[in-house]
Amino acid sequence: MNGEENLKNISPKAIEEVLAGVRGVNGAKVIADEEGKIEEIHIVIDGSRSPKQVVRDIESVLLAKLGLSVDHRKISVAQIGEEPRVAQTRLRLLDTSLTISSIRARAVVRLKKGEEILEGEAVGPASTRNIPYLFSQATLKAVEKCLPEEVSFSLDDLMITDSKGRETVVVLVDLLSTSGEEPLAGAALVKQDIGKATVLATLNAINRRLGLYLANGSPESPRKE
């Protein structure tokens, strides 16, 4: 059996349980297509190991335990915590607010860049599922105010995972620049406030790349594995 075959006898849930045992992994989400083939594997890791180390272990574990050979390009890694040598130019969360009026909600996010305050807002349906999306969109709108014209971030997807009793927000963001398009992922544990966790996950996704733009003043070509 290999990664291109149907998962006739292996459920995505079973794969997620195996991945949860990999050192450094805090959460896993496996997405399969209608035929049962693996399309994407989203992994949340802590700061104890590098993403490349974890991806190599995931490939080895899936092959050894389940007989699955998965292309590393299908594995998306979001890291909670700092990596070594991370760029120092970062946006910080100042505060958030949520206003609900009837069936509409307004999320406001204020970020701090040095002494400058950046504010973004997003308005939409006040459903429980949609509110995290509003906080992520408001975050990206605030970020737009300090971006070069040739750079743009857009929200691709958002999910909330539950592993070992801990909720984690995972945010997928697309970076678009004159150099091309690059997918980014970020995650944050939900401690008390889902809105704050969503903002932190969004910043986690973009801050490493954003730091390069703010520090260098020009975009860097997207890295390809």
N, CA and C atoms as a LAMMPS dump frame, in Angstrom:
ITEM: TIMESTEP
0
ITEM: NUMBER OF ATOMS
675
ITEM: BOX BOUNDS ff ff ff
-5.0000000000000000e+02 5.0000000000000000e+02
-5.0000000000000000e+02 5.0000000000000000e+02
-5.0000000000000000e+02 5.0000000000000000e+02
ITEM: ATOMS id mol type element x y z
1 1 1 N 0.851 -1.207 0
2 1 2 C 0 0 0
3 1 3 C 0.878 1.246 0
4 2 1 N 0.492 2.269 -0.738
5 2 2 C 1.26 3.506 -0.722
6 2 3 C 0.338 4.694 -0.667
7 3 1 N 0.927 5.885 -0.636
8 3 2 C 0.154 7.101 -0.444
9 3 3 C -0.801 7.417 -1.567
10 4 1 N -0.627 6.744 -2.737
11 4 2 C -1.509 7.009 -3.859
12 4 3 C -2.692 6.053 -3.883
13 5 1 N -2.682 5.04 -3.031
14 5 2 C -3.769 4.081 -2.991
15 5 3 C -4.894 4.562 -2.068
16 6 1 N -6.073 4.002 -2.266
17 6 2 C -7.194 4.339 -1.392
18 6 3 C -6.944 3.828 0.018
19 7 1 N -7.404 4.573 0.993
20 7 2 C -7.24 4.166 2.385
21 7 3 C -8.409 3.265 2.775
22 8 1 N -8.463 2.087 2.135
23 8 2 C -9.608 1.204 2.321
24 8 3 C -9.73 0.712 3.756
25 9 1 N -8.603 0.422 4.371
26 9 2 C -8.629 -0.168 5.702
27 9 3 C -8.075 0.763 6.782
28 10 1 N -7.763 1.99 6.41
29 10 2 C -7.176 2.934 7.361
30 10 3 C -7.961 4.241 7.31
31 11 1 N -8.54 4.64 8.401
32 11 2 C -9.308 5.882 8.446
33 11 3 C -8.38 7.06 8.739
34 12 1 N -8.766 8.265 8.305
35 12 2 C -7.981 9.453 8.662
36 12 3 C -7.782 9.579 10.162
37 13 1 N -8.805 9.182 10.942
38 13 2 C -8.695 9.253 12.398
39 13 3 C -7.584 8.355 12.91
40 14 1 N -7.45 7.165 12.326
41 14 2 C -6.393 6.245 12.74
42 14 3 C -5.017 6.819 12.425
43 15 1 N -4.911 7.491 11.29
44 15 2 C -3.632 8.117 10.923
45 15 3 C -3.307 9.239 11.896
46 16 1 N -4.322 10.038 12.251
47 16 2 C -4.121 11.142 13.195
48 16 3 C -3.637 10.636 14.546
49 17 1 N -4.169 9.489 14.971
50 17 2 C -3.748 8.919 16.257
51 17 3 C -2.291 8.484 16.217
52 18 1 N -1.861 7.944 15.091
53 18 2 C -0.457 7.551 14.944
54 18 3 C 0.443 8.78 14.946
55 19 1 N 0.02 9.821 14.247
56 19 2 C 0.831 11.042 14.158
57 19 3 C 0.934 11.743 15.508
58 20 1 N -0.098 11.615 16.341
59 20 2 C -0.081 12.257 17.66
60 20 3 C 1.042 11.706 18.536
61 21 1 N 1.541 10.513 18.192
62 21 2 C 2.614 9.921 18.974
63 21 3 C 4.005 10.339 18.55
64 22 1 N 4.108 11.114 17.47
65 22 2 C 5.416 11.598 17.01
66 22 3 C 5.898 12.71 17.939
67 23 1 N 7.145 12.642 18.345
68 23 2 C 7.688 13.629 19.283
69 23 3 C 7.589 15.045 18.715
70 24 1 N 7.038 15.951 19.511
71 24 2 C 6.908 17.344 19.102
72 24 3 C 5.558 17.684 18.498
73 25 1 N 4.736 16.655 18.174
74 25 2 C 3.436 16.897 17.545
75 25 3 C 2.368 17.149 18.615
76 26 1 N 1.666 18.27 18.49
77 26 2 C 0.589 18.624 19.421
78 26 3 C -0.795 18.372 18.847
79 27 1 N -0.882 18.213 17.547
80 27 2 C -2.175 17.983 16.912
81 27 3 C -1.98 17.608 15.455
82 28 1 N -2.939 16.85 14.9
83 28 2 C -2.851 16.418 13.508
84 28 3 C -4.243 16.351 12.893
85 29 1 N -4.338 16.735 11.623
86 29 2 C -5.595 16.668 10.889
87 29 3 C -5.297 16.118 9.495
88 30 1 N -5.932 14.998 9.151
89 30 2 C -5.73 14.364 7.85
90 30 3 C -6.955 14.623 6.978
91 31 1 N -6.732 15.111 5.765
92 31 2 C -7.815 15.397 4.831
93 31 3 C -7.68 14.471 3.631
94 32 1 N -8.737 13.714 3.348
95 32 2 C -8.742 12.781 2.216
96 32 3 C -9.776 13.227 1.19
97 33 1 N -9.554 12.839 -0.07
98 33 2 C -10.517 13.193 -1.112
99 33 3 C -11.658 12.18 -1.135
100 34 1 N -12.56 12.302 -2.109
101 34 2 C -13.731 11.43 -2.175
102 34 3 C -13.367 9.974 -2.396
103 35 1 N -12.192 9.732 -2.994
104 35 2 C -11.752 8.367 -3.258
105 35 3 C -10.976 7.784 -2.084
106 36 1 N -10.786 8.586 -1.05
107 36 2 C -10.069 8.102 0.118
108 36 3 C -8.58 8.319 0.076
109 37 1 N -8.08 9.06 -0.923
110 37 2 C -6.644 9.333 -1.015
111 37 3 C -6.287 10.546 -0.163
112 38 1 N -5.134 10.505 0.456
113 38 2 C -4.684 11.622 1.286
114 38 3 C -4.403 12.836 0.412
115 39 1 N -5.063 13.95 0.732
116 39 2 C -4.821 15.21 0.026
117 39 3 C -3.876 16.107 0.816
118 40 1 N -4.135 16.21 2.125
119 40 2 C -3.33 17.093 2.976
120 40 3 C -3.207 16.495 4.366
121 41 1 N -2.079 16.768 5
122 41 2 C -1.895 16.435 6.408
123 41 3 C -1.433 17.71 7.11
124 42 1 N -2.234 18.2 8.043
125 42 2 C -1.891 19.417 8.785
126 42 3 C -1.405 19.019 10.175
127 43 1 N -0.225 19.509 10.539
128 43 2 C 0.416 19.142 11.788
129 43 3 C 0.681 20.389 12.62
130 44 1 N 0.401 20.313 13.906
131 44 2 C 0.759 21.375 14.849
132 44 3 C 1.886 20.843 15.73
133 45 1 N 3.01 21.562 15.783
134 45 2 C 4.15 21.108 16.582
135 45 3 C 4.54 22.174 17.591
136 46 1 N 5.289 21.749 18.603
137 46 2 C 5.796 22.718 19.579
138 46 3 C 7.146 23.247 19.091
139 47 1 N 7.83 24.021 19.922
140 47 2 C 9.084 24.641 19.495
141 47 3 C 10.319 23.818 19.801
142 48 1 N 10.131 22.54 20.192
143 48 2 C 11.279 21.737 20.605
144 48 3 C 12.083 21.181 19.439
145 49 1 N 11.456 21.095 18.258
146 49 2 C 12.136 20.516 17.109
147 49 3 C 11.816 21.327 15.867
148 50 1 N 12.654 21.213 14.851
149 50 2 C 12.414 21.942 13.607
150 50 3 C 11.343 21.235 12.789
151 51 1 N 10.583 21.984 11.968
152 51 2 C 9.555 21.365 11.125
153 51 3 C 10.111 20.263 10.228
154 52 1 N 11.306 20.451 9.678
155 52 2 C 11.871 19.442 8.787
156 52 3 C 12.134 18.128 9.516
157 53 1 N 12.594 18.214 10.762
158 53 2 C 12.821 17.002 11.545
159 53 3 C 11.521 16.254 11.772
160 54 1 N 10.465 17.007 12.111
161 54 2 C 9.169 16.385 12.375
162 54 3 C 8.601 15.757 11.106
163 55 1 N 8.719 16.45 9.978
164 55 2 C 8.205 15.914 8.712
165 55 3 C 8.913 14.61 8.356
166 56 1 N 10.223 14.564 8.549
167 56 2 C 10.958 13.325 8.271
168 56 3 C 10.463 12.185 9.156
169 57 1 N 10.22 12.487 10.433
170 57 2 C 9.72 11.465 11.348
171 57 3 C 8.321 10.998 10.944
172 58 1 N 7.489 11.941 10.504
173 58 2 C 6.132 11.597 10.088
174 58 3 C 6.167 10.646 8.892
175 59 1 N 7.014 10.953 7.916
176 59 2 C 7.143 10.078 6.754
177 59 3 C 7.574 8.68 7.17
178 60 1 N 8.54 8.602 8.087
179 60 2 C 9.063 7.313 8.538
180 60 3 C 8.023 6.523 9.328
181 61 1 N 7.305 7.211 10.226
182 61 2 C 6.307 6.544 11.059
183 61 3 C 5.152 6.014 10.213
184 62 1 N 4.67 6.812 9.268
185 62 2 C 3.565 6.366 8.428
186 62 3 C 3.949 5.157 7.587
187 63 1 N 5.185 5.15 7.117
188 63 2 C 5.646 4.019 6.312
189 63 3 C 5.828 2.768 7.172
190 64 1 N 6.439 2.951 8.352
191 64 2 C 6.749 1.801 9.208
192 64 3 C 5.5 1.203 9.852
193 65 1 N 4.576 2.038 10.323
194 65 2 C 3.423 1.544 11.072
195 65 3 C 2.203 1.242 10.215
196 66 1 N 2.031 2.025 9.121
197 66 2 C 0.811 1.864 8.321
198 66 3 C 1.076 1.476 6.869
199 67 1 N 2.351 1.458 6.484
200 67 2 C 2.678 1.13 5.098
201 67 3 C 2.325 2.222 4.125
202 68 1 N 2.217 3.452 4.616
203 68 2 C 1.855 4.597 3.779
204 68 3 C 3.088 5.405 3.4
205 69 1 N 3.259 5.661 2.114
206 69 2 C 4.337 6.524 1.639
207 69 3 C 3.705 7.84 1.197
208 70 1 N 3.915 8.89 1.981
209 70 2 C 3.258 10.175 1.738
210 70 3 C 4.268 11.213 1.264
211 71 1 N 3.946 11.908 0.19
212 71 2 C 4.795 12.981 -0.328
213 71 3 C 4.888 14.087 0.719
214 72 1 N 6.105 14.51 1.044
215 72 2 C 6.283 15.529 2.085
216 72 3 C 5.594 16.846 1.734
217 73 1 N 5.323 17.07 0.442
218 73 2 C 4.66 18.31 0.027
219 73 3 C 3.197 18.35 0.464
220 74 1 N 2.668 17.202 0.864
221 74 2 C 1.294 17.166 1.352
222 74 3 C 1.211 17.449 2.851
223 75 1 N 2.368 17.584 3.496
224 75 2 C 2.405 17.79 4.942
225 75 3 C 2.629 19.267 5.242
226 76 1 N 1.66 19.889 5.884
227 76 2 C 1.749 21.301 6.26
228 76 3 C 1.984 21.386 7.764
229 77 1 N 3.008 22.144 8.158
230 77 2 C 3.396 22.217 9.566
231 77 3 C 3.2 23.624 10.106
232 78 1 N 2.501 23.717 11.225
233 78 2 C 2.351 24.98 11.955
234 78 3 C 3.018 24.808 13.312
235 79 1 N 3.822 25.79 13.708
236 79 2 C 4.601 25.662 14.938
237 79 3 C 4.138 26.635 16.009
238 80 1 N 3.98 26.111 17.221
239 80 2 C 3.675 26.935 18.388
240 80 3 C 4.975 27.161 19.143
241 81 1 N 5.329 28.416 19.383
242 81 2 C 6.595 28.69 20.058
243 81 3 C 7.629 29.164 19.063
244 82 1 N 8.714 29.687 19.572
245 82 2 C 9.744 30.296 18.748
246 82 3 C 10.705 29.274 18.165
247 83 1 N 11.14 29.525 16.935
248 83 2 C 12.216 28.775 16.332
249 83 3 C 13.511 29.567 16.513
250 84 1 N 14.659 28.905 16.469
251 84 2 C 15.926 29.627 16.551
252 84 3 C 16.091 30.588 15.373
253 85 1 N 16.73 31.688 15.63
254 85 2 C 17.102 32.652 14.597
255 85 3 C 15.89 33.243 13.874
256 86 1 N 14.782 33.374 14.575
257 86 2 C 13.611 34.01 13.98
258 86 3 C 13.848 35.512 13.884
259 87 1 N 13.389 36.109 12.787
260 87 2 C 13.569 37.547 12.6
261 87 3 C 12.973 38.325 13.765
262 88 1 N 13.631 39.369 14.157
263 88 2 C 13.223 40.124 15.334
264 88 3 C 12.119 41.139 15.057
265 89 1 N 11.925 41.479 13.768
266 89 2 C 10.885 42.446 13.436
267 89 3 C 9.544 41.748 13.423
268 90 1 N 8.714 42.045 14.417
269 90 2 C 7.441 41.346 14.56
270 90 3 C 6.323 42.303 14.938
271 91 1 N 5.114 41.913 14.561
272 91 2 C 3.939 42.621 15.036
273 91 3 C 3.456 41.945 16.313
274 92 1 N 2.99 42.746 17.259
275 92 2 C 2.51 42.213 18.531
276 92 3 C 1.029 42.517 18.692
277 93 1 N 0.319 41.59 19.323
278 93 2 C -1.093 41.818 19.602
279 93 3 C -1.253 42.777 20.765
280 94 1 N -2.031 43.845 20.534
281 94 2 C -2.308 44.814 21.589
282 94 3 C -3.619 44.453 22.277
283 95 1 N -4.711 44.373 21.516
284 95 2 C -5.99 43.943 22.086
285 95 3 C -6.971 43.575 20.978
286 96 1 N -8.068 42.947 21.376
287 96 2 C -9.128 42.575 20.447
288 96 3 C -10.475 42.948 21.052
289 97 1 N -11.479 43.088 20.204
290 97 2 C -12.842 43.312 20.695
291 97 3 C -13.832 42.69 19.721
292 98 1 N -14.984 42.3 20.252
293 98 2 C -16.036 41.697 19.435
294 98 3 C -17.366 42.327 19.817
295 99 1 N -18.068 42.853 18.811
296 99 2 C -19.388 43.446 19.029
297 99 3 C -20.407 42.674 18.212
298 100 1 N -21.473 42.223 18.873
299 100 2 C -22.522 41.467 18.188
300 100 3 C -23.828 42.25 18.245
301 101 1 N -24.409 42.462 17.072
302 101 2 C -25.686 43.17 16.974
303 101 3 C -26.623 42.321 16.138
304 102 1 N -27.627 41.747 16.791
305 102 2 C -28.551 40.845 16.113
306 102 3 C -27.769 39.658 15.543
307 103 1 N -27.766 39.494 14.231
308 103 2 C -27.073 38.347 13.631
309 103 3 C -25.736 38.742 12.997
310 104 1 N -25.299 39.976 13.248
311 104 2 C -24.029 40.46 12.675
312 104 3 C -22.998 40.629 13.783
313 105 1 N -21.732 40.404 13.42
314 105 2 C -20.639 40.561 14.378
315 105 3 C -19.541 41.436 13.766
316 106 1 N -18.883 42.194 14.632
317 106 2 C -17.772 43.064 14.197
318 106 3 C -16.565 42.762 15.082
319 107 1 N -15.515 42.244 14.46
320 107 2 C -14.279 41.934 15.176
321 107 3 C -13.242 43.017 14.884
322 108 1 N -12.611 43.509 15.927
323 108 2 C -11.58 44.541 15.792
324 108 3 C -10.29 44.019 16.423
325 109 1 N -9.208 44.186 15.706
326 109 2 C -7.887 43.752 16.183
327 109 3 C -6.927 44.93 16.107
328 110 1 N -6.221 45.157 17.21
329 110 2 C -5.2 46.207 17.223
330 110 3 C -3.833 45.571 17.458
331 111 1 N -2.914 45.882 16.554
332 111 2 C -1.554 45.362 16.627
333 111 3 C -0.579 46.504 16.874
334 112 1 N 0.592 46.144 17.358
335 112 2 C 1.607 47.154 17.617
336 112 3 C 2.868 46.835 16.831
337 113 1 N 3.35 47.832 16.088
338 113 2 C 4.602 47.722 15.334
339 113 3 C 5.506 48.843 15.822
340 114 1 N 6.423 48.504 16.723
341 114 2 C 7.217 49.54 17.362
342 114 3 C 6.297 50.4 18.205
343 115 1 N 6.223 51.679 17.886
344 115 2 C 5.317 52.585 18.59
345 115 3 C 4.03 52.829 17.804
346 116 1 N 3.928 52.225 16.631
347 116 2 C 2.77 52.444 15.759
348 116 3 C 1.662 51.436 16.078
349 117 1 N 0.409 51.911 16.09
350 117 2 C -0.744 51.064 16.33
351 117 3 C -1.445 50.802 14.991
352 118 1 N -1.678 49.548 14.686
353 118 2 C -2.348 49.158 13.45
354 118 3 C -3.682 48.514 13.811
355 119 1 N -4.772 49.005 13.229
356 119 2 C -6.1 48.483 13.557
357 119 3 C -6.788 47.939 12.316
358 120 1 N -7.402 46.781 12.473
359 120 2 C -8.171 46.189 11.385
360 120 3 C -9.492 45.68 11.903
361 121 1 N -10.496 45.624 11.043
362 121 2 C -11.794 45.124 11.461
363 121 3 C -12.42 44.288 10.353
364 122 1 N -13.301 43.392 10.758
365 122 2 C -14.038 42.564 9.806
366 122 3 C -15.447 42.381 10.329
367 123 1 N -16.418 42.421 9.414
368 123 2 C -17.832 42.299 9.778
369 123 3 C -18.448 41.143 9.008
370 124 1 N -19.285 40.365 9.694
371 124 2 C -19.934 39.244 9.025
372 124 3 C -20.939 38.575 9.937
373 125 1 N -21.479 37.425 9.514
374 125 2 C -22.457 36.699 10.333
375 125 3 C -21.896 36.355 11.714
376 126 1 N -22.754 36.42 12.721
377 126 2 C -22.316 36.222 14.105
378 126 3 C -22.402 34.76 14.546
379 127 1 N -22.194 33.829 13.617
380 127 2 C -22.24 32.418 13.983
381 127 3 C -20.965 32.042 14.742
382 128 1 N -21.075 31.027 15.578
383 128 2 C -19.917 30.572 16.359
384 128 3 C -18.768 30.172 15.453
385 129 1 N -19.07 29.511 14.353
386 129 2 C -18.034 29.06 13.427
387 129 3 C -17.367 30.235 12.713
388 130 1 N -18.138 31.286 12.416
389 130 2 C -17.603 32.376 11.604
390 130 3 C -16.767 33.367 12.399
391 131 1 N -17 33.496 13.686
392 131 2 C -16.296 34.515 14.475
393 131 3 C -14.779 34.374 14.424
394 132 1 N -14.197 33.162 14.54
395 132 2 C -12.743 33.068 14.389
396 132 3 C -12.26 33.57 13.029
397 133 1 N -13.033 33.31 11.962
398 133 2 C -12.67 33.813 10.637
399 133 3 C -12.609 35.337 10.639
400 134 1 N -13.575 35.969 11.321
401 134 2 C -13.591 37.438 11.376
402 134 3 C -12.34 37.972 12.07
403 135 1 N -11.915 37.319 13.154
404 135 2 C -10.716 37.773 13.86
405 135 3 C -9.467 37.614 12.984
406 136 1 N -9.393 36.529 12.235
407 136 2 C -8.238 36.339 11.354
408 136 3 C -8.24 37.369 10.227
409 137 1 N -9.41 37.622 9.637
410 137 2 C -9.512 38.619 8.571
411 137 3 C -9.187 40.015 9.084
412 138 1 N -9.644 40.341 10.291
413 138 2 C -9.344 41.648 10.881
414 138 3 C -7.84 41.79 11.123
415 139 1 N -7.2 40.699 11.524
416 139 2 C -5.749 40.719 11.734
417 139 3 C -5.019 41.039 10.434
418 140 1 N -5.414 40.371 9.36
419 140 2 C -4.757 40.588 8.068
420 140 3 C -5.014 42 7.532
421 141 1 N -6.193 42.555 7.829
422 141 2 C -6.482 43.93 7.407
423 141 3 C -5.598 44.927 8.166
424 142 1 N -5.342 44.633 9.433
425 142 2 C -4.429 45.5 10.191
426 142 3 C -3.014 45.399 9.632
427 143 1 N -2.618 44.192 9.28
428 143 2 C -1.27 43.968 8.742
429 143 3 C -1.074 44.702 7.416
430 144 1 N -2.143 44.781 6.612
431 144 2 C -2.061 45.452 5.312
432 144 3 C -1.511 46.869 5.422
433 145 1 N -1.729 47.503 6.564
434 145 2 C -1.353 48.907 6.717
435 145 3 C 0.156 49.119 6.807
436 146 1 N 0.917 48.024 6.978
437 146 2 C 2.367 48.193 7.024
438 146 3 C 3.072 47.383 5.935
439 147 1 N 2.278 46.86 4.977
440 147 2 C 2.863 46.045 3.916
441 147 3 C 3.281 46.881 2.712
442 148 1 N 4.328 46.476 2.018
443 148 2 C 4.624 47.088 0.72
444 148 3 C 3.475 46.807 -0.241
445 149 1 N 3.29 47.645 -1.249
446 149 2 C 2.165 47.507 -2.169
447 149 3 C 2.188 46.179 -2.921
448 150 1 N 3.393 45.644 -3.141
449 150 2 C 3.507 44.433 -3.955
450 150 3 C 3.349 43.149 -3.147
451 151 1 N 2.945 43.267 -1.889
452 151 2 C 2.797 42.092 -1.027
453 151 3 C 1.382 42.046 -0.455
454 152 1 N 0.791 40.847 -0.421
455 152 2 C -0.556 40.705 0.111
456 152 3 C -0.704 39.362 0.819
457 153 1 N -1.419 39.368 1.939
458 153 2 C -1.76 38.138 2.647
459 153 3 C -3.272 37.954 2.579
460 154 1 N -3.732 36.712 2.357
461 154 2 C -5.172 36.442 2.362
462 154 3 C -5.448 35.152 3.115
463 155 1 N -6.577 35.115 3.816
464 155 2 C -6.966 33.938 4.585
465 155 3 C -7.427 32.837 3.645
466 156 1 N -6.813 31.668 3.748
467 156 2 C -7.182 30.523 2.925
468 156 3 C -8.152 29.608 3.67
469 157 1 N -7.812 29.263 4.904
470 157 2 C -8.677 28.378 5.678
471 157 3 C -8.338 28.495 7.158
472 158 1 N -9.233 28.011 7.981
473 158 2 C -9.053 28.051 9.429
474 158 3 C -9.725 26.819 10.024
475 159 1 N -9.052 26.181 10.965
476 159 2 C -9.648 25.024 11.616
477 159 3 C -9.28 25.009 13.089
478 160 1 N -10.108 24.374 13.876
479 160 2 C -9.854 24.235 15.311
480 160 3 C -9.733 22.746 15.614
481 161 1 N -8.573 22.333 16.091
482 161 2 C -8.339 20.923 16.385
483 161 3 C -8.368 20.696 17.888
484 162 1 N -8.646 19.465 18.267
485 162 2 C -8.674 19.088 19.678
486 162 3 C -7.832 17.835 19.841
487 163 1 N -6.69 17.965 20.499
488 163 2 C -5.797 16.84 20.708
489 163 3 C -5.429 16.754 22.184
490 164 1 N -5.689 15.607 22.775
491 164 2 C -5.356 15.379 24.176
492 164 3 C -5.997 16.431 25.087
493 165 1 N -7.203 16.854 24.724
494 165 2 C -7.937 17.81 25.535
495 165 3 C -7.513 19.254 25.367
496 166 1 N -6.643 19.525 24.389
497 166 2 C -6.182 20.898 24.164
498 166 3 C -6.655 21.384 22.802
499 167 1 N -7.4 22.487 22.777
500 167 2 C -7.856 23.07 21.515
501 167 3 C -6.749 23.931 20.914
502 168 1 N -6.597 23.828 19.606
503 168 2 C -5.594 24.609 18.887
504 168 3 C -6.228 25.197 17.64
505 169 1 N -5.984 26.494 17.416
506 169 2 C -6.438 27.143 16.182
507 169 3 C -5.318 27.038 15.152
508 170 1 N -5.649 26.532 13.979
509 170 2 C -4.695 26.432 12.87
510 170 3 C -5.196 27.326 11.744
511 171 1 N -4.346 28.231 11.284
512 171 2 C -4.719 29.183 10.239
513 171 3 C -3.821 28.979 9.026
514 172 1 N -4.438 28.909 7.851
515 172 2 C -3.707 28.798 6.592
516 172 3 C -3.843 30.12 5.842
517 173 1 N -2.72 30.71 5.475
518 173 2 C -2.689 32.017 4.83
519 173 3 C -1.91 31.919 3.521
520 174 1 N -2.38 32.614 2.496
521 174 2 C -1.653 32.689 1.229
522 174 3 C -0.887 34.009 1.165
523 175 1 N 0.399 33.916 0.864
524 175 2 C 1.234 35.092 0.631
525 175 3 C 1.358 35.282 -0.869
526 176 1 N 0.972 36.448 -1.349
527 176 2 C 1.062 36.761 -2.772
528 176 3 C 1.97 37.971 -2.959
529 177 1 N 2.973 37.816 -3.82
530 177 2 C 3.885 38.915 -4.114
531 177 3 C 4.292 38.83 -5.575
532 178 1 N 5.09 39.778 -6.015
533 178 2 C 5.555 39.761 -7.399
534 178 3 C 6.444 38.556 -7.67
535 179 1 N 6.924 37.908 -6.61
536 179 2 C 7.77 36.725 -6.766
537 179 3 C 6.969 35.439 -6.894
538 180 1 N 5.658 35.52 -6.639
539 180 2 C 4.825 34.326 -6.73
540 180 3 C 3.907 34.178 -5.541
541 181 1 N 3.415 32.974 -5.355
542 181 2 C 2.474 32.67 -4.28
543 181 3 C 3.073 31.624 -3.352
544 182 1 N 2.837 31.796 -2.05
545 182 2 C 3.387 30.868 -1.063
546 182 3 C 2.362 30.599 0.034
547 183 1 N 2.079 29.332 0.331
548 183 2 C 1.161 29.006 1.433
549 183 3 C 1.895 29.059 2.767
550 184 1 N 1.232 29.593 3.783
551 184 2 C 1.808 29.687 5.124
552 184 3 C 0.817 29.11 6.132
553 185 1 N 1.336 28.623 7.247
554 185 2 C 0.464 28.063 8.281
555 185 3 C 0.944 28.503 9.648
556 186 1 N -0.01 28.754 10.539
557 186 2 C 0.324 29.142 11.905
558 186 3 C -0.673 28.542 12.874
559 187 1 N -0.271 28.408 14.127
560 187 2 C -1.154 27.804 15.127
561 187 3 C -0.947 28.455 16.478
562 188 1 N -1.98 28.35 17.32
563 188 2 C -1.901 28.851 18.689
564 188 3 C -2.879 28.072 19.55
565 189 1 N -2.467 27.773 20.762
566 189 2 C -3.344 27.088 21.703
567 189 3 C -4.458 28.018 22.166
568 190 1 N -5.657 27.469 22.332
569 190 2 C -6.773 28.234 22.877
570 190 3 C -6.699 28.129 24.391
571 191 1 N -6.319 29.203 25.045
572 191 2 C -6.193 29.189 26.506
573 191 3 C -7.477 29.664 27.172
574 192 1 N -7.977 30.813 26.769
575 192 2 C -9.242 31.318 27.293
576 192 3 C -10.101 31.909 26.187
577 193 1 N -9.494 32.753 25.354
578 193 2 C -10.218 33.534 24.355
579 193 3 C -9.934 32.988 22.956
580 194 1 N -10.969 32.496 22.259
581 194 2 C -10.802 31.965 20.919
582 194 3 C -10.376 33.058 19.94
583 195 1 N -10.851 34.29 20.17
584 195 2 C -10.468 35.398 19.298
585 195 3 C -8.985 35.692 19.392
586 196 1 N -8.467 35.772 20.603
587 196 2 C -7.044 36.041 20.797
588 196 3 C -6.207 34.918 20.218
589 197 1 N -6.63 33.673 20.423
590 197 2 C -5.887 32.543 19.883
591 197 3 C -5.839 32.596 18.357
592 198 1 N -6.945 33.014 17.743
593 198 2 C -6.994 33.117 16.285
594 198 3 C -6.043 34.188 15.771
595 199 1 N -6.013 35.327 16.452
596 199 2 C -5.083 36.395 16.067
597 199 3 C -3.637 35.909 16.176
598 200 1 N -3.321 35.242 17.277
599 200 2 C -1.963 34.756 17.483
600 200 3 C -1.58 33.701 16.444
601 201 1 N -2.533 32.841 16.074
602 201 2 C -2.258 31.839 15.045
603 201 3 C -2.003 32.503 13.696
604 202 1 N -2.777 33.546 13.4
605 202 2 C -2.591 34.277 12.139
606 202 3 C -1.227 34.962 12.103
607 203 1 N -0.858 35.6 13.206
608 203 2 C 0.454 36.242 13.285
609 203 3 C 1.572 35.211 13.221
610 204 1 N 1.345 34.053 13.847
611 204 2 C 2.333 32.986 13.806
612 204 3 C 2.594 32.551 12.369
613 205 1 N 1.53 32.548 11.555
614 205 2 C 1.664 32.149 10.154
615 205 3 C 2.484 33.151 9.349
616 206 1 N 2.277 34.433 9.593
617 206 2 C 2.862 35.44 8.707
618 206 3 C 4.078 36.157 9.262
619 207 1 N 4.291 36.139 10.583
620 207 2 C 5.312 36.996 11.178
621 207 3 C 6.721 36.718 10.668
622 208 1 N 7.04 35.435 10.427
623 208 2 C 8.389 35.114 9.968
624 208 3 C 8.674 35.713 8.598
625 209 1 N 7.67 35.639 7.708
626 209 2 C 7.845 36.22 6.376
627 209 3 C 7.696 37.733 6.437
628 210 1 N 6.74 38.201 7.227
629 210 2 C 6.513 39.635 7.351
630 210 3 C 7.752 40.334 7.895
631 211 1 N 8.437 39.687 8.843
632 211 2 C 9.649 40.279 9.407
633 211 3 C 10.697 40.561 8.343
634 212 1 N 10.785 39.694 7.348
635 212 2 C 11.749 39.897 6.262
636 212 3 C 11.374 41.121 5.423
637 213 1 N 10.072 41.268 5.154
638 213 2 C 9.631 42.417 4.36
639 213 3 C 9.845 43.73 5.111
640 214 1 N 9.522 43.728 6.396
641 214 2 C 9.668 44.952 7.182
642 214 3 C 11.132 45.303 7.409
643 215 1 N 11.972 44.281 7.542
644 215 2 C 13.39 44.527 7.793
645 215 3 C 14.137 44.912 6.53
646 216 1 N 13.78 44.238 5.404
647 216 2 C 14.536 44.444 4.165
648 216 3 C 13.884 45.441 3.218
649 217 1 N 12.56 45.656 3.423
650 217 2 C 11.874 46.613 2.568
651 217 3 C 11.535 46.089 1.197
652 218 1 N 11.849 44.815 0.907
653 218 2 C 11.524 44.238 -0.382
654 218 3 C 11.241 42.763 -0.199
655 219 1 N 10.388 42.213 -1.057
656 219 2 C 10.011 40.815 -0.883
657 219 3 C 11.101 39.843 -1.269
658 220 1 N 11.086 38.707 -0.594
659 220 2 C 12.013 37.627 -0.896
660 220 3 C 11.249 36.555 -1.643
661 221 1 N 11.876 35.912 -2.598
662 221 2 C 11.198 34.885 -3.376
663 221 3 C 10.74 33.76 -2.468
664 222 1 N 9.533 33.238 -2.697
665 222 2 C 9.048 32.145 -1.884
666 222 3 C 9.987 30.953 -1.953
667 223 1 N 10.19 30.304 -0.798
668 223 2 C 11.049 29.135 -0.755
669 223 3 C 10.287 27.922 -1.226
670 224 1 N 10.946 27.06 -1.971
671 224 2 C 10.334 25.828 -2.437
672 224 3 C 11.115 24.667 -1.865
673 225 1 N 10.355 23.73 -1.293
674 225 2 C 10.992 22.553 -0.716
675 225 3 C 11.429 21.607 -1.822
